[in-house]
Amino acid sequence: MAESKFSIIFSDLTDPRVDMTKRHKLLDIIGLTITAVLCGADNWVEVQEFGEIREDWLRTFLELPNGIPSHDTLGRVFSMIDGAEFESSFVEWV
């Protein structure tokens, strides 16, 4: 399968996590979060719930090898991502 524009653009985003502690792919976390927010999620608990309810559909375009990340994981990862770098990737994607 060819890489999507989303995965090409966001794959350049620096992943600030330690390799040995990564359970979820950064692209999955970003894809889940953007999709959930576009559908009305307002916080990390709602993003997690959105993912759990729509996991089968999300798996049609995300890998999710370890399922849906917890709300704590989502918040922690996004708190470490460089905001300017994320914004640049997001603007390029949209």
DOVO-879272 format. One line per 4 residues: their letters; for each residue x, y, z of C-alpha. Coordinates in steps of 0.02 Angstrom, whole numbers, plus 50000, padded with zeros to 5 digits. Each point is the difference from the previous one (the first is absolute). Layout:
! DOVO-879272
a> X Y Z  ...
***
This chain:
! DOVO-879272
maes> 50000 50000 50000  50066 50172 49956  50037 50120 50141  49868 50132 50029
kfsi> 50036 50186 49997  49962 49999 50187  50131 49869 50040  50130 50081 49888
ifsd> 49978 50172 50078  49984 49948 50182  50141 49871 49990  50120 50147 50003
ltdp> 49934 50053 50171  50128 49969 50136  49944 49863 50120  50064 50057 50171
rvdm> 49968 49833 50086  50131 49873 50054  50002 49856 49876  49987 49860 50129
tkrh> 49843 50073 50080  49900 50025 49840  49844 49891 49992  49906 50105 49872
klld> 50055 50071 49834  50010 50189 49996  49902 50005 49836  49861 49900 50082
iigl> 49993 50119 50148  49994 50151 49885  49874 49923 49881  49886 49945 50141
tita> 50008 50170 50084  49969 50103 49843  49854 49889 49949  49923 50005 50174
vlcg> 50017 50189 50015  49922 50025 49828  49854 49894 50063  49978 50105 50156
adnw> 50116 49928 50134  50049 50136 50124  50123 49910 50114  50113 49847 50011
vevq> 49866 49890 50080  49882 50038 49855  50139 49963 49874  50030 49832 50083
efge> 49812 49961 50005  49982 50050 49817  50141 49880 49957  49927 49857 50100
ired> 49828 50021 49921  50067 50017 49823  50153 49887 50009  49946 49887 49857
wlrt> 49978 50149 49884  50163 50082 50059  50094 49839 49958  49954 50026 49817
flel> 50130 50140 49994  50101 49989 50163  50106 49852 50056  49959 50002 50188
pngi> 50108 49846 50040  49967 50020 50187  49822 50066 49989  49939 50172 50049
pshd> 50120 50101 50110  49938 50053 50171  49951 50179 50033  50156 50016 50109
tlgr> 50111 49942 49856  49917 50119 49877  50024 50149 50116  50178 49953 50044
vfsm> 50053 49978 49817  49919 50162 49943  50079 50095 50145  50172 49947 49936
idga> 49973 50036 49815  50075 50163 49938  49848 50111 49969  50077 50101 49859
efes> 50056 49841 49912  49827 49922 50018  49917 50159 49938  50112 50005 49847
sfve> 49959 49819 49956  49814 50026 50031  49993 50155 49890  50094 49910 49862
wv> 49880 49853 50012  49839 50104 49994
***
